[in-house]
């Protein structure tokens, strides 16, 4: 549930981790196991980031 709320933008990663009783980094590392992307950029945002790099 915490990972879904994080994915929807309803919880920060810190709050989601706290809800699960784990550290923030540990929570972020486990997101892939639940099919949640750590970075969720659309094509235009990604292109903009790459052009600024």
PDB file of N, CA, C, O and CB in Angstrom:
ATOM      1  N   UNK A   1       0.823  -1.185   0.000  1.00  0.00           N
ATOM      2  CA  UNK A   1       0.000   0.000   0.000  1.00  0.00           C
ATOM      3  C   UNK A   1       0.877   1.263   0.000  1.00  0.00           C
ATOM      4  O   UNK A   1       0.589   2.232  -0.704  1.00  0.00           O
ATOM      5  CB  UNK A   1      -0.941  -0.010   1.211  1.00  0.00           C
ATOM      6  N   UNK A   2       1.933   1.232   0.791  1.00  0.00           N
ATOM      7  CA  UNK A   2       2.812   2.404   0.877  1.00  0.00           C
ATOM      8  C   UNK A   2       3.459   2.705  -0.469  1.00  0.00           C
ATOM      9  O   UNK A   2       3.594   3.869  -0.845  1.00  0.00           O
ATOM     10  CB  UNK A   2       3.895   2.186   1.941  1.00  0.00           C
ATOM     11  N   UNK A   3       3.860   1.666  -1.197  1.00  0.00           N
ATOM     12  CA  UNK A   3       4.487   1.900  -2.495  1.00  0.00           C
ATOM     13  C   UNK A   3       3.501   2.496  -3.489  1.00  0.00           C
ATOM     14  O   UNK A   3       3.878   3.341  -4.301  1.00  0.00           O
ATOM     15  CB  UNK A   3       5.062   0.603  -3.047  1.00  0.00           C
ATOM     16  N   UNK A   4       2.261   2.076  -3.438  1.00  0.00           N
ATOM     17  CA  UNK A   4       1.239   2.620  -4.333  1.00  0.00           C
ATOM     18  C   UNK A   4       0.955   4.083  -3.986  1.00  0.00           C
ATOM     19  O   UNK A   4       0.829   4.917  -4.883  1.00  0.00           O
ATOM     20  CB  UNK A   4      -0.063   1.782  -4.248  1.00  0.00           C
ATOM     21  N   UNK A   5       0.857   4.398  -2.709  1.00  0.00           N
ATOM     22  CA  UNK A   5       0.628   5.781  -2.286  1.00  0.00           C
ATOM     23  C   UNK A   5       1.805   6.667  -2.693  1.00  0.00           C
ATOM     24  O   UNK A   5       1.617   7.822  -3.075  1.00  0.00           O
ATOM     25  CB  UNK A   5       0.408   5.851  -0.760  1.00  0.00           C
ATOM     26  N   UNK A   6       3.017   6.121  -2.610  1.00  0.00           N
ATOM     27  CA  UNK A   6       4.195   6.858  -3.067  1.00  0.00           C
ATOM     28  C   UNK A   6       4.105   7.100  -4.573  1.00  0.00           C
ATOM     29  O   UNK A   6       4.344   8.211  -5.046  1.00  0.00           O
ATOM     30  CB  UNK A   6       5.495   6.088  -2.717  1.00  0.00           C
ATOM     31  N   UNK A   7       3.758   6.048  -5.320  1.00  0.00           N
ATOM     32  CA  UNK A   7       3.651   6.157  -6.772  1.00  0.00           C
ATOM     33  C   UNK A   7       2.614   7.198  -7.180  1.00  0.00           C
ATOM     34  O   UNK A   7       2.801   7.905  -8.170  1.00  0.00           O
ATOM     35  CB  UNK A   7       3.297   4.804  -7.378  1.00  0.00           C
ATOM     36  N   UNK A   8       1.533   7.294  -6.432  1.00  0.00           N
ATOM     37  CA  UNK A   8       0.465   8.247  -6.727  1.00  0.00           C
ATOM     38  C   UNK A   8       0.793   9.665  -6.261  1.00  0.00           C
ATOM     39  O   UNK A   8       0.054  10.602  -6.559  1.00  0.00           O
ATOM     40  CB  UNK A   8      -0.822   7.789  -6.081  1.00  0.00           C
ATOM     41  N   UNK A   9       1.902   9.824  -5.531  1.00  0.00           N
ATOM     42  CA  UNK A   9       2.287  11.139  -5.041  1.00  0.00           C
ATOM     43  C   UNK A   9       1.573  11.544  -3.770  1.00  0.00           C
ATOM     44  O   UNK A   9       1.575  12.718  -3.399  1.00  0.00           O
ATOM     45  CB  UNK A   9       2.034  12.156  -6.087  1.00  0.00           C
ATOM     46  N   UNK A  10       0.968  10.588  -3.105  1.00  0.00           N
ATOM     47  CA  UNK A  10       0.226  10.881  -1.871  1.00  0.00           C
ATOM     48  C   UNK A  10       1.118  10.813  -0.638  1.00  0.00           C
ATOM     49  O   UNK A  10       0.797  11.391   0.400  1.00  0.00           O
ATOM     50  CB  UNK A  10      -0.939   9.910  -1.713  1.00  0.00           C
ATOM     51  N   UNK A  11       2.250  10.098  -0.755  1.00  0.00           N
ATOM     52  CA  UNK A  11       3.208   9.984   0.344  1.00  0.00           C
ATOM     53  C   UNK A  11       4.605  10.283  -0.190  1.00  0.00           C
ATOM     54  O   UNK A  11       4.932   9.938  -1.325  1.00  0.00           O
ATOM     55  CB  UNK A  11       3.153   8.567   0.997  1.00  0.00           C
ATOM     56  N   UNK A  12       5.409  10.914   0.623  1.00  0.00           N
ATOM     57  CA  UNK A  12       6.820  11.076   0.273  1.00  0.00           C
ATOM     58  C   UNK A  12       7.519   9.739   0.501  1.00  0.00           C
ATOM     59  O   UNK A  12       6.975   8.854   1.161  1.00  0.00           O
ATOM     60  CB  UNK A  12       7.496  12.222   1.117  1.00  0.00           C
ATOM     61  N   UNK A  13       8.707   9.597  -0.038  1.00  0.00           N
ATOM     62  CA  UNK A  13       9.441   8.353   0.177  1.00  0.00           C
ATOM     63  C   UNK A  13       9.772   8.163   1.652  1.00  0.00           C
ATOM     64  O   UNK A  13       9.762   7.038   2.150  1.00  0.00           O
ATOM     65  CB  UNK A  13      10.725   8.339  -0.657  1.00  0.00           C
ATOM     66  N   UNK A  14      10.060   9.242   2.344  1.00  0.00           N
ATOM     67  CA  UNK A  14      10.343   9.159   3.776  1.00  0.00           C
ATOM     68  C   UNK A  14       9.141   8.715   4.583  1.00  0.00           C
ATOM     69  O   UNK A  14       9.262   7.886   5.485  1.00  0.00           O
ATOM     70  CB  UNK A  14      10.823  10.488   4.285  1.00  0.00           C
ATOM     71  N   UNK A  15       7.984   9.263   4.261  1.00  0.00           N
ATOM     72  CA  UNK A  15       6.763   8.875   4.977  1.00  0.00           C
ATOM     73  C   UNK A  15       6.383   7.426   4.680  1.00  0.00           C
ATOM     74  O   UNK A  15       5.956   6.699   5.577  1.00  0.00           O
ATOM     75  CB  UNK A  15       5.604   9.808   4.600  1.00  0.00           C
ATOM     76  N   UNK A  16       6.535   7.010   3.439  1.00  0.00           N
ATOM     77  CA  UNK A  16       6.231   5.626   3.067  1.00  0.00           C
ATOM     78  C   UNK A  16       7.171   4.669   3.795  1.00  0.00           C
ATOM     79  O   UNK A  16       6.737   3.637   4.308  1.00  0.00           O
ATOM     80  CB  UNK A  16       6.346   5.433   1.534  1.00  0.00           C
ATOM     81  N   UNK A  17       8.453   5.010   3.839  1.00  0.00           N
ATOM     82  CA  UNK A  17       9.428   4.174   4.537  1.00  0.00           C
ATOM     83  C   UNK A  17       9.100   4.081   6.017  1.00  0.00           C
ATOM     84  O   UNK A  17       9.164   3.002   6.606  1.00  0.00           O
ATOM     85  CB  UNK A  17      10.842   4.723   4.348  1.00  0.00           C
ATOM     86  N   UNK A  18       8.751   5.200   6.611  1.00  0.00           N
ATOM     87  CA  UNK A  18       8.395   5.220   8.028  1.00  0.00           C
ATOM     88  C   UNK A  18       7.170   4.347   8.282  1.00  0.00           C
ATOM     89  O   UNK A  18       7.107   3.629   9.280  1.00  0.00           O
ATOM     90  CB  UNK A  18       8.132   6.663   8.501  1.00  0.00           C
ATOM     91  N   UNK A  19       6.213   4.411   7.388  1.00  0.00           N
ATOM     92  CA  UNK A  19       4.999   3.599   7.503  1.00  0.00           C
ATOM     93  C   UNK A  19       5.347   2.106   7.522  1.00  0.00           C
ATOM     94  O   UNK A  19       4.680   1.316   8.190  1.00  0.00           O
ATOM     95  CB  UNK A  19       4.030   3.908   6.337  1.00  0.00           C
ATOM     96  N   UNK A  20       6.394   1.730   6.786  1.00  0.00           N
ATOM     97  CA  UNK A  20       6.819   0.334   6.699  1.00  0.00           C
ATOM     98  C   UNK A  20       7.857  -0.045   7.747  1.00  0.00           C
ATOM     99  O   UNK A  20       8.230  -1.211   7.873  1.00  0.00           O
ATOM    100  CB  UNK A  20       7.371   0.059   5.332  1.00  0.00           C
ATOM    101  N   UNK A  21       8.315   0.945   8.490  1.00  0.00           N
ATOM    102  CA  UNK A  21       9.305   0.670   9.525  1.00  0.00           C
ATOM    103  C   UNK A  21      10.693   0.395   8.970  1.00  0.00           C
ATOM    104  O   UNK A  21      11.437  -0.417   9.520  1.00  0.00           O
ATOM    105  CB  UNK A  21       8.863  -0.494  10.350  1.00  0.00           C
ATOM    106  N   UNK A  22      11.042   1.071   7.879  1.00  0.00           N
ATOM    107  CA  UNK A  22      12.367   0.893   7.276  1.00  0.00           C
ATOM    108  C   UNK A  22      12.942   2.250   6.921  1.00  0.00           C
ATOM    109  O   UNK A  22      12.256   3.271   6.986  1.00  0.00           O
ATOM    110  CB  UNK A  22      12.294  -0.016   6.018  1.00  0.00           C
ATOM    111  N   UNK A  23      14.200   2.246   6.548  1.00  0.00           N
ATOM    112  CA  UNK A  23      14.855   3.473   6.128  1.00  0.00           C
ATOM    113  C   UNK A  23      14.410   3.889   4.734  1.00  0.00           C
ATOM    114  O   UNK A  23      13.935   3.070   3.948  1.00  0.00           O
ATOM    115  CB  UNK A  23      16.363   3.304   6.165  1.00  0.00           C
ATOM    116  N   UNK A  24      14.572   5.176   4.440  1.00  0.00           N
ATOM    117  CA  UNK A  24      14.142   5.722   3.149  1.00  0.00           C
ATOM    118  C   UNK A  24      14.889   5.073   1.981  1.00  0.00           C
ATOM    119  O   UNK A  24      14.277   4.714   0.975  1.00  0.00           O
ATOM    120  CB  UNK A  24      14.353   7.239   3.122  1.00  0.00           C
ATOM    121  N   UNK A  25      16.204   4.923   2.112  1.00  0.00           N
ATOM    122  CA  UNK A  25      16.999   4.334   1.035  1.00  0.00           C
ATOM    123  C   UNK A  25      16.568   2.890   0.792  1.00  0.00           C
ATOM    124  O   UNK A  25      16.442   2.464  -0.356  1.00  0.00           O
ATOM    125  CB  UNK A  25      18.506   4.398   1.370  1.00  0.00           C
ATOM    126  N   UNK A  26      16.344   2.143   1.859  1.00  0.00           N
ATOM    127  CA  UNK A  26      15.885   0.759   1.723  1.00  0.00           C
ATOM    128  C   UNK A  26      14.541   0.704   0.983  1.00  0.00           C
ATOM    129  O   UNK A  26      14.339  -0.142   0.112  1.00  0.00           O
ATOM    130  CB  UNK A  26      15.758   0.094   3.114  1.00  0.00           C
ATOM    131  N   UNK A  27      13.627   1.616   1.341  1.00  0.00           N
ATOM    132  CA  UNK A  27      12.334   1.678   0.664  1.00  0.00           C
ATOM    133  C   UNK A  27      12.518   1.959  -0.829  1.00  0.00           C
ATOM    134  O   UNK A  27      11.920   1.287  -1.669  1.00  0.00           O
ATOM    135  CB  UNK A  27      11.443   2.758   1.305  1.00  0.00           C
ATOM    136  N   UNK A  28      13.342   2.948  -1.153  1.00  0.00           N
ATOM    137  CA  UNK A  28      13.573   3.302  -2.551  1.00  0.00           C
ATOM    138  C   UNK A  28      14.199   2.153  -3.333  1.00  0.00           C
ATOM    139  O   UNK A  28      13.880   1.952  -4.504  1.00  0.00           O
ATOM    140  CB  UNK A  28      14.464   4.530  -2.638  1.00  0.00           C
ATOM    141  N   UNK A  29      15.085   1.402  -2.690  1.00  0.00           N
ATOM    142  CA  UNK A  29      15.729   0.274  -3.354  1.00  0.00           C
ATOM    143  C   UNK A  29      14.747  -0.869  -3.632  1.00  0.00           C
ATOM    144  O   UNK A  29      14.972  -1.662  -4.546  1.00  0.00           O
ATOM    145  CB  UNK A  29      16.884  -0.232  -2.507  1.00  0.00           C
ATOM    146  N   UNK A  30      13.676  -0.960  -2.865  1.00  0.00           N
ATOM    147  CA  UNK A  30      12.718  -2.049  -3.015  1.00  0.00           C
ATOM    148  C   UNK A  30      11.546  -1.711  -3.939  1.00  0.00           C
ATOM    149  O   UNK A  30      10.719  -2.579  -4.217  1.00  0.00           O
ATOM    150  CB  UNK A  30      12.193  -2.436  -1.668  1.00  0.00           C
ATOM    151  N   UNK A  31      11.459  -0.491  -4.409  1.00  0.00           N
ATOM    152  CA  UNK A  31      10.325  -0.092  -5.256  1.00  0.00           C
ATOM    153  C   UNK A  31      10.186  -0.951  -6.504  1.00  0.00           C
ATOM    154  O   UNK A  31       9.069  -1.273  -6.908  1.00  0.00           O
ATOM    155  CB  UNK A  31      10.469   1.355  -5.661  1.00  0.00           C
ATOM    156  N   UNK A  32      11.290  -1.322  -7.116  1.00  0.00           N
ATOM    157  CA  UNK A  32      11.255  -2.132  -8.328  1.00  0.00           C
ATOM    158  C   UNK A  32      10.577  -3.478  -8.122  1.00  0.00           C
ATOM    159  O   UNK A  32       9.970  -4.014  -9.048  1.00  0.00           O
ATOM    160  CB  UNK A  32      12.650  -2.347  -8.837  1.00  0.00           C
ATOM    161  N   UNK A  33      10.674  -4.023  -6.926  1.00  0.00           N
ATOM    162  CA  UNK A  33      10.037  -5.304  -6.615  1.00  0.00           C
ATOM    163  C   UNK A  33       8.512  -5.205  -6.695  1.00  0.00           C
ATOM    164  O   UNK A  33       7.820  -6.206  -6.876  1.00  0.00           O
ATOM    165  CB  UNK A  33      10.457  -5.779  -5.220  1.00  0.00           C
ATOM    166  N   UNK A  34       8.006  -3.985  -6.556  1.00  0.00           N
ATOM    167  CA  UNK A  34       6.557  -3.766  -6.589  1.00  0.00           C
ATOM    168  C   UNK A  34       6.104  -3.116  -7.893  1.00  0.00           C
ATOM    169  O   UNK A  34       4.950  -2.711  -8.028  1.00  0.00           O
ATOM    170  CB  UNK A  34       6.131  -2.900  -5.413  1.00  0.00           C
ATOM    171  N   UNK A  35       7.022  -3.022  -8.845  1.00  0.00           N
ATOM    172  CA  UNK A  35       6.673  -2.451 -10.140  1.00  0.00           C
ATOM    173  C   UNK A  35       6.510  -0.946 -10.132  1.00  0.00           C
ATOM    174  O   UNK A  35       5.826  -0.389 -10.990  1.00  0.00           O
ATOM    175  CB  UNK A  35       5.424  -3.065 -10.628  1.00  0.00           C
ATOM    176  N   UNK A  36       7.132  -0.285  -9.173  1.00  0.00           N
ATOM    177  CA  UNK A  36       7.043   1.171  -9.061  1.00  0.00           C
ATOM    178  C   UNK A  36       8.382   1.764  -9.500  1.00  0.00           C
ATOM    179  O   UNK A  36       9.433   1.393  -8.977  1.00  0.00           O
ATOM    180  CB  UNK A  36       6.678   1.614  -7.594  1.00  0.00           C
ATOM    181  N   UNK A  37       8.337   2.679 -10.454  1.00  0.00           N
ATOM    182  CA  UNK A  37       9.549   3.322 -10.941  1.00  0.00           C
ATOM    183  C   UNK A  37      10.085   4.318  -9.917  1.00  0.00           C
ATOM    184  O   UNK A  37       9.329   5.081  -9.316  1.00  0.00           O
ATOM    185  CB  UNK A  37       9.282   4.025 -12.274  1.00  0.00           C
ATOM    186  N   UNK A  38      11.382   4.295  -9.734  1.00  0.00           N
ATOM    187  CA  UNK A  38      12.021   5.246  -8.827  1.00  0.00           C
ATOM    188  C   UNK A  38      11.955   6.652  -9.407  1.00  0.00           C
ATOM    189  O   UNK A  38      11.717   7.620  -8.685  1.00  0.00           O
ATOM    190  CB  UNK A  38      13.483   4.845  -8.558  1.00  0.00           C
ATOM    191  N   UNK A  39      12.167   6.758 -10.717  1.00  0.00           N
ATOM    192  CA  UNK A  39      12.094   8.029 -11.416  1.00  0.00           C
ATOM    193  C   UNK A  39      10.992   7.921 -12.459  1.00  0.00           C
ATOM    194  O   UNK A  39      11.015   7.025 -13.303  1.00  0.00           O
ATOM    195  CB  UNK A  39      13.464   8.406 -12.070  1.00  0.00           C
ATOM    196  N   UNK A  40      10.039   8.820 -12.401  1.00  0.00           N
ATOM    197  CA  UNK A  40       8.885   8.743 -13.290  1.00  0.00           C
ATOM    198  C   UNK A  40       8.816  10.005 -14.150  1.00  0.00           C
ATOM    199  O   UNK A  40       8.097  10.951 -13.830  1.00  0.00           O
ATOM    200  CB  UNK A  40       7.574   8.560 -12.478  1.00  0.00           C
ATOM    201  N   UNK A  41       9.579  10.000 -15.250  1.00  0.00           N
ATOM    202  CA  UNK A  41       9.603  11.144 -16.159  1.00  0.00           C
ATOM    203  C   UNK A  41       8.928  10.767 -17.468  1.00  0.00           C
ATOM    204  O   UNK A  41       9.069   9.643 -17.949  1.00  0.00           O
ATOM    205  CB  UNK A  41      11.052  11.621 -16.412  1.00  0.00           C
ATOM    206  N   UNK A  42       8.190  11.722 -18.043  1.00  0.00           N
ATOM    207  CA  UNK A  42       7.655  11.452 -19.375  1.00  0.00           C
ATOM    208  C   UNK A  42       8.753  11.779 -20.394  1.00  0.00           C
ATOM    209  O   UNK A  42       9.822  12.264 -20.022  1.00  0.00           O
ATOM    210  CB  UNK A  42       6.343  12.294 -19.651  1.00  0.00           C
ATOM    211  N   UNK A  43       8.493  11.517 -21.652  1.00  0.00           N
ATOM    212  CA  UNK A  43       9.508  11.665 -22.700  1.00  0.00           C
ATOM    213  C   UNK A  43      10.051  13.091 -22.798  1.00  0.00           C
ATOM    214  O   UNK A  43      11.253  13.289 -22.976  1.00  0.00           O
ATOM    215  CB  UNK A  43       8.930  11.252 -24.038  1.00  0.00           C
ATOM    216  N   UNK A  44       9.166  14.083 -22.682  1.00  0.00           N
ATOM    217  CA  UNK A  44       9.601  15.483 -22.776  1.00  0.00           C
ATOM    218  C   UNK A  44      10.473  15.883 -21.592  1.00  0.00           C
ATOM    219  O   UNK A  44      11.474  16.578 -21.765  1.00  0.00           O
ATOM    220  CB  UNK A  44       8.389  16.410 -22.860  1.00  0.00           C
ATOM    221  N   UNK A  45      10.099  15.451 -20.391  1.00  0.00           N
ATOM    222  CA  UNK A  45      10.906  15.763 -19.213  1.00  0.00           C
ATOM    223  C   UNK A  45      12.288  15.119 -19.307  1.00  0.00           C
ATOM    224  O   UNK A  45      13.291  15.739 -18.955  1.00  0.00           O
ATOM    225  CB  UNK A  45      10.191  15.295 -17.940  1.00  0.00           C
ATOM    226  N   UNK A  46      12.337  13.890 -19.776  1.00  0.00           N
ATOM    227  CA  UNK A  46      13.607  13.206 -19.942  1.00  0.00           C
ATOM    228  C   UNK A  46      14.486  13.907 -20.969  1.00  0.00           C
ATOM    229  O   UNK A  46      15.682  14.091 -20.743  1.00  0.00           O
ATOM    230  CB  UNK A  46      13.376  11.763 -20.350  1.00  0.00           C
ATOM    231  N   UNK A  47      13.902  14.299 -22.092  1.00  0.00           N
ATOM    232  CA  UNK A  47      14.649  15.008 -23.134  1.00  0.00           C
ATOM    233  C   UNK A  47      15.183  16.334 -22.593  1.00  0.00           C
ATOM    234  O   UNK A  47      16.316  16.710 -22.891  1.00  0.00           O
ATOM    235  CB  UNK A  47      13.756  15.254 -24.375  1.00  0.00           C
ATOM    236  N   UNK A  48      14.382  17.041 -21.806  1.00  0.00           N
ATOM    237  CA  UNK A  48      14.827  18.296 -21.211  1.00  0.00           C
ATOM    238  C   UNK A  48      15.975  18.091 -20.251  1.00  0.00           C
ATOM    239  O   UNK A  48      16.934  18.862 -20.250  1.00  0.00           O
ATOM    240  CB  UNK A  48      13.685  18.970 -20.499  1.00  0.00           C
ATOM    241  N   UNK A  49      15.885  17.051 -19.431  1.00  0.00           N
ATOM    242  CA  UNK A  49      16.973  16.749 -18.488  1.00  0.00           C
ATOM    243  C   UNK A  49      18.250  16.387 -19.225  1.00  0.00           C
ATOM    244  O   UNK A  49      19.337  16.809 -18.832  1.00  0.00           O
ATOM    245  CB  UNK A  49      16.573  15.605 -17.549  1.00  0.00           C
ATOM    246  N   UNK A  50      18.123  15.606 -20.293  1.00  0.00           N
ATOM    247  CA  UNK A  50      19.305  15.210 -21.053  1.00  0.00           C
ATOM    248  C   UNK A  50      19.949  16.398 -21.748  1.00  0.00           C
ATOM    249  O   UNK A  50      21.174  16.456 -21.853  1.00  0.00           O
ATOM    250  CB  UNK A  50      18.942  14.150 -22.076  1.00  0.00           C
ATOM    251  N   UNK A  51      19.162  17.334 -22.220  1.00  0.00           N
ATOM    252  CA  UNK A  51      19.730  18.504 -22.893  1.00  0.00           C
ATOM    253  C   UNK A  51      20.417  19.443 -21.902  1.00  0.00           C
ATOM    254  O   UNK A  51      21.303  20.206 -22.286  1.00  0.00           O
ATOM    255  CB  UNK A  51      18.638  19.258 -23.655  1.00  0.00           C
ATOM    256  N   UNK A  52      20.018  19.393 -20.637  1.00  0.00           N
ATOM    257  CA  UNK A  52      20.634  20.233 -19.606  1.00  0.00           C
ATOM    258  C   UNK A  52      21.840  19.582 -18.954  1.00  0.00           C
ATOM    259  O   UNK A  52      22.548  20.217 -18.172  1.00  0.00           O
ATOM    260  CB  UNK A  52      19.622  20.572 -18.550  1.00  0.00           C
ATOM    261  N   UNK A  53      22.072  18.326 -19.270  1.00  0.00           N
ATOM    262  CA  UNK A  53      23.182  17.584 -18.613  1.00  0.00           C
ATOM    263  C   UNK A  53      24.527  17.970 -19.185  1.00  0.00           C
ATOM    264  O   UNK A  53      25.555  17.448 -18.753  1.00  0.00           O
ATOM    265  CB  UNK A  53      22.986  16.070 -18.762  1.00  0.00           C
TER     266      UNK A  53
END
